[in-house]
Amino acid sequence: ASKDGLCRTLALFKVLCDQESRLPLLQVISSLGAQVVAVRPDWVAFQIIGTLPDIEGLHASLLPYGLVEAVSVASAVVRKESSIEGMEDIPAPLANMQNAIA
């Protein structure tokens, strides 16, 4: 959490693995709260949501496993009520949510 609110990033990873290394890799993925999205004979893909520093740390820790691809596809920010300014810049469906939260 930041002083201005919350920011979370969705990231997708594709990691090389063989039959021997797959189970330990899946255990690591599960322990991180990530979701496996594809398992193939030579790789595993998963998604995880976290802070940018967490995602960057995970990226670094996966390099020894044989990281094939890593993509950060989305970030979302929820600001503290006191820091919300410029609501006119937010798309209408999200701007309407502010009324429901208040």
N, C-alpha and C positions, 0 to 999 in steps of 0.2 A: 504494500500500500504506500502511496506517496502522500505528501502533505496536501496535495490538491485533489486526491481521489484515488481511484483504482484503475490500473491498466493491465489488461491481460492480452496475451498473444497466442494465436493458434499456429502451431507448427507441425509440419509433416516431415517424417524422416524415413529413409530407406537405407537399411543396413545389411551388408553381406553376412551370410551365415551358412553353415552346412548342417548336416544332420546332428553332428556332435555339439556344435556351438549354439544351436537353435534354442534348446531348453533353457540354458543359463541366460541367454539374451532375452527370451520371453519373460523369465522371472524378473530380470532387471526392469524391463518395460512395465510389467505389472506393479512392481514395487514403487514405481514413479507415478502411478495413477494414470498412465497413458493407455490408449485404446489401440489394439492391433487392428489394422484395416485390411491387410493382405499378408498372406504367408505363401511363399513360393519355395521351390527346392533350394534356391541359392540366395534368397533374401527375405527380409521381413520389413513391412512398412507399418508405421504407427503414427498416431496423432497425439498431441499433448497440448494442454492449455496451461500457461503459466506466465510469470513475469518475464520480461525480456532478459534480465540477468540469469534467471533459471534456465531459460531456453538456450542461451549462449553457453552456460555451463554444461548442459546436457550435450550440446553439439560437440564441445571439446572432449567430453568423456566418451563419446561414441567413436571418435576418430580411430582408436586402436582396434575397434571391432571391424572396421572396414566400411565406414560411412560412404554410401554411394550418392545419396541426394539429401538435401535438407532445404526445406522451403518454409518460410514464414508467410502465411497467406492472409492473415487478418490480425488486426489489433483493435481492441475496444477500450474506451476510456469512460469511466463514470466519475464525474466531477462531484466534489462536495457542493452542497447547496449554496454555500456562501461564495463559491468561485464560478457559479454559472452566470455567464454574461454572453450576450450575442446569441440568444436562443433562436433568433431569426435565421442564423446560418445552419441550423440543424434541420435535416429533412423532416417534413410534417409528421410522419408517424412517430418519430422519436421525440419531437417537440411536444406532442400530445401526451406522451408518457409522463412528462414532468408534472402535468396537472393531476395524473393518477397517483403519483408518488407523494405529492404535497399534502 
